[in-house]
Amino acid sequence: MKDRTADVIVVGGGLVGCSAAYYLAREGLGVTVFDSGDLAEGASGACEGFLSLQSKPLGEALAMARESLAEYAALGEALGADMELRRAGGMTIVDQPEGMSGARRLCEALTAVGVIAELLSPREARRLAPVLCPDIAGAVYCAEEAMVNPWQVVRALAAAAADRGARFVRYTRVLRILASRGRVTGVVTTRACGSDQEADWSGGYVVLAAGVGSPALGETVGVDIPVRPRRGQVLVTEKAHATLKPFLLGPSYVSAKLGPPPPEGGAALALAQTAAGNFLIGGTREFVGHDLGTEPRGIAALAREACSLAPGIRHLAVIRSFAGLRPYVDAHVPIIERVRDPEGLIIATGHGGDGVCLAPATGKRVAALVLA
Amino acid sequence: MSEPDDVILCRCEEVSLGDVRRAVAEGARTLRGVRIRTRASMGMCQGRTCGRLIAQALANETGRPLASVRPRRVRPPVRPLALDVLSRRDEG
């Protein structure tokens, strides 16, 4: 590869990196995206695909989620790609009667900003989701929430970016960011096909969208990025007839938002049936470094919560488990900002478990930061 | 492997050799790359039947030795187990 220059270098070919590449390329900028593997080999390839509004803190995160949801609907058509977008709504289950007043407040707060959220009785909730346990107190239902296939999103965004001139350099790891006189000048990578030699690339801007790999790269130019890997284990069941249309969030999602955070290692249940017919049951929330393993305790916890919340699926066989390292930040809002020193470095990570939900809005913001 | 495109390699998800070839043309270089693009080995048997066939096809289409195709990570449960059975297991 002789020409090693780009207007913008994007580090990371996941949901955020490919989204940034698309929106940048759409503005006519010359983009080169690096990924140490294929594409979406980090959290983007190990997640569930929920586009949830009611689980977002009110304010910026919710605004970005709404913007992204609208953008997904438009992107399917604009890109001519099937991202398996299914707009069947989402439901957060309230298991205790004491939780209903908080749930009502949530509905009111969401409705006040234009997101229609209804408080459902147990019977109404079970009508929408017959697999649900009858012993719940109720549910918060948001009809405009949706699901999407994260891999198909990455694939579509990457293809669309490439159509607009973006270059994707895969199986090439970015080793460090280069800067001179307070300004980024490019990156150093391994050569393609994993040889020992390094290669220098020049770029006027560097977008760091490497998920849990971002802090190590930020360090190479003295930038602290407070992202920590948080493991989420997920179960996959065999296919079943289409019985669950909305996705379900367990009670700890509501309490985590309105009250103290769930206990360390606890599972915050998120359950859905994909377009293919498999059920996805996630996820644990563990700080275990970069360990991508799945293990009996986490699997049992997820299975227990799924059987308790949705006994209608308890006989389905789990055929696979997987895990993803979510780029977690304490603030629960992603870091999308232009760094002061070195100039030209843009951080776009820290989405935690909300990468797919916020990717389009993130890409747009990155493009705006570069063009500012 | 000079078989025609319509040979089925993954029976669970009905993925053909042609699908694998297209995935490689699109950029798949690993079993994972083939899997996410075609759903090969994502079915009930999780590649127990088709895994080797997919690996052979991948090696062939990318001109690499079969031994260089990294196998899929082994994950619990190693055979399908119902949710209610799994929910009763806490250790090992």
HADDOCK unambig.tbl for C-alpha pairs under 7 A between the chains (distance, minus, plus):
assign (segid A and resid 38 and name CA) (segid B and resid 33 and name CA) 6.96 0.50 0.50
assign (segid A and resid 238 and name CA) (segid B and resid 44 and name CA) 6.18 0.50 0.50
assign (segid A and resid 294 and name CA) (segid B and resid 75 and name CA) 6.83 0.50 0.50
assign (segid A and resid 294 and name CA) (segid B and resid 76 and name CA) 6.96 0.50 0.50
assign (segid A and resid 295 and name CA) (segid B and resid 76 and name CA) 6.90 0.50 0.50
assign (segid A and resid 296 and name CA) (segid B and resid 90 and name CA) 6.19 0.50 0.50
assign (segid A and resid 296 and name CA) (segid B and resid 91 and name CA) 5.95 0.50 0.50
assign (segid A and resid 296 and name CA) (segid B and resid 92 and name CA) 5.96 0.50 0.50
assign (segid A and resid 297 and name CA) (segid B and resid 90 and name CA) 5.25 0.50 0.50
assign (segid A and resid 297 and name CA) (segid B and resid 91 and name CA) 6.29 0.50 0.50
assign (segid A and resid 300 and name CA) (segid B and resid 86 and name CA) 5.45 0.50 0.50
assign (segid A and resid 300 and name CA) (segid B and resid 87 and name CA) 4.54 0.50 0.50
assign (segid A and resid 300 and name CA) (segid B and resid 88 and name CA) 6.76 0.50 0.50
assign (segid A and resid 300 and name CA) (segid B and resid 89 and name CA) 5.84 0.50 0.50
assign (segid A and resid 300 and name CA) (segid B and resid 90 and name CA) 5.98 0.50 0.50
assign (segid A and resid 301 and name CA) (segid B and resid 87 and name CA) 6.63 0.50 0.50
assign (segid A and resid 303 and name CA) (segid B and resid 83 and name CA) 5.26 0.50 0.50
assign (segid A and resid 303 and name CA) (segid B and resid 84 and name CA) 6.83 0.50 0.50
assign (segid A and resid 303 and name CA) (segid B and resid 86 and name CA) 6.04 0.50 0.50
assign (segid A and resid 303 and name CA) (segid B and resid 87 and name CA) 4.73 0.50 0.50
assign (segid A and resid 304 and name CA) (segid B and resid 87 and name CA) 4.46 0.50 0.50
assign (segid A and resid 307 and name CA) (segid B and resid 83 and name CA) 6.84 0.50 0.50
assign (segid A and resid 307 and name CA) (segid B and resid 84 and name CA) 6.42 0.50 0.50
assign (segid A and resid 314 and name CA) (segid B and resid 82 and name CA) 6.78 0.50 0.50
assign (segid A and resid 314 and name CA) (segid B and resid 83 and name CA) 5.13 0.50 0.50
assign (segid A and resid 314 and name CA) (segid B and resid 84 and name CA) 5.19 0.50 0.50
assign (segid A and resid 315 and name CA) (segid B and resid 82 and name CA) 5.29 0.50 0.50
assign (segid A and resid 315 and name CA) (segid B and resid 83 and name CA) 6.09 0.50 0.50
assign (segid A and resid 315 and name CA) (segid B and resid 84 and name CA) 6.36 0.50 0.50
assign (segid A and resid 316 and name CA) (segid B and resid 82 and name CA) 5.16 0.50 0.50
assign (segid A and resid 316 and name CA) (segid B and resid 83 and name CA) 6.08 0.50 0.50
assign (segid A and resid 317 and name CA) (segid B and resid 80 and name CA) 5.37 0.50 0.50
assign (segid A and resid 317 and name CA) (segid B and resid 81 and name CA) 4.79 0.50 0.50
assign (segid A and resid 317 and name CA) (segid B and resid 82 and name CA) 3.74 0.50 0.50
assign (segid A and resid 317 and name CA) (segid B and resid 83 and name CA) 5.95 0.50 0.50
assign (segid A and resid 318 and name CA) (segid B and resid 80 and name CA) 5.38 0.50 0.50
assign (segid A and resid 318 and name CA) (segid B and resid 81 and name CA) 5.37 0.50 0.50
assign (segid A and resid 318 and name CA) (segid B and resid 82 and name CA) 5.74 0.50 0.50
assign (segid A and resid 318 and name CA) (segid B and resid 83 and name CA) 6.25 0.50 0.50
assign (segid A and resid 319 and name CA) (segid B and resid 44 and name CA) 6.41 0.50 0.50
assign (segid A and resid 319 and name CA) (segid B and resid 77 and name CA) 6.86 0.50 0.50
assign (segid A and resid 319 and name CA) (segid B and resid 79 and name CA) 6.73 0.50 0.50
assign (segid A and resid 319 and name CA) (segid B and resid 80 and name CA) 4.68 0.50 0.50
assign (segid A and resid 320 and name CA) (segid B and resid 75 and name CA) 6.77 0.50 0.50
assign (segid A and resid 320 and name CA) (segid B and resid 76 and name CA) 6.89 0.50 0.50
assign (segid A and resid 320 and name CA) (segid B and resid 77 and name CA) 6.51 0.50 0.50
assign (segid A and resid 321 and name CA) (segid B and resid 75 and name CA) 6.29 0.50 0.50
assign (segid A and resid 321 and name CA) (segid B and resid 76 and name CA) 6.48 0.50 0.50
